Amino acid sequence: MKLFIREHALLLAVQLVQFGAMFSIYWFDGYRNLPTALYSVFIGFFFLSCYLIYQYISRRRYYLRLSRPLETLDESFQKIENSPASKALEQLLHTQYRHYQQQLTAVKLQQEQHLTFIDQWVHQMKTPLSVIELTVQNMDEPEFASIREELERMRSGLHTVLYMARLRAFEKDFHIKPVVLPKLVSEVVHDHKRLFIRNHIFPEVKAASPGITAQTDEKWLFFMLSQIMNNAIKYSAAKKTGDGQKITVSCYIRGVDAVIEVKDQGIGIQKSDLKRVFDPFFTGDNGRGLRESTGMGLYLTKESADRLGHRLELESAVGEGTVMRIILAANPLLTSV
């Protein structure tokens, strides 16, 4: 109704001016029969009202359609009426819809090709990295130790790129099953043993029970925990206090949830950065000091946790360290026996 009034507001104004002008001409010409003049104005308004009422009733669906936003794109194909304006509008919507679909299809195809290329490229790069790693693993010279360190960084970066690509098609790449959490934690710690040794950091694994089990995707949880472990090692090493630093990985039951907790004694996180550490590409104050930070590790961890229905908890104090927890939602298979 409001749209109809706004559209015909100018017509009403013109009619008022027209009736006023006609009445003034007759009045100044000496015609003083006021009842007859008012009756003629009334007749004019009567026909104008009949026209507006007919227009509103006959085009009511049209105005309702324009006033209500589309909930789905398919609604743009609904017919309204057979008036020229509505037909022109429908034709415009159909043309716009077809252009949108064509562009969307092209973008999806381009994205799929890009993800396929990234996936294949990462797998191709893993082979030469493995060959180089096997070649230098038994070499004790200092220069080979540097090569091994750079290989670890490259391998970690490739894994991040691969999981970032997979995250976009997460629903096709996960499998929920019961996972023994202490066993997974031990595998992650073992996978990072070279980083621990190189940075002179001691890992400590605690488990309230060796049989703590929860429903999750083992591969994605391994990736999440690896990202958290990488950060813990990196920021522990950045706190140059010599040997003896420790990273504690605990697995326990809290209420009805399973918890994996990673606690380090590193440089900690600024309070102003705590709310943004899960944003993509955000490196914060620590990242500006460590140039190798990409700001994607915790973002991918948070996205993966959200997709799996898990939660993340973060506590940190500058100079004291950081505690990161993965809270696995309650489920009937969770046990502590």
Summary of the structure (lengths in Angstrom):
residues: 337
radius of gyration: 34.9
end to end distance: 67.6
largest distance: 118.9
contacts: 924
relative contact order: 0.08
helix: 61%
strand: 14%
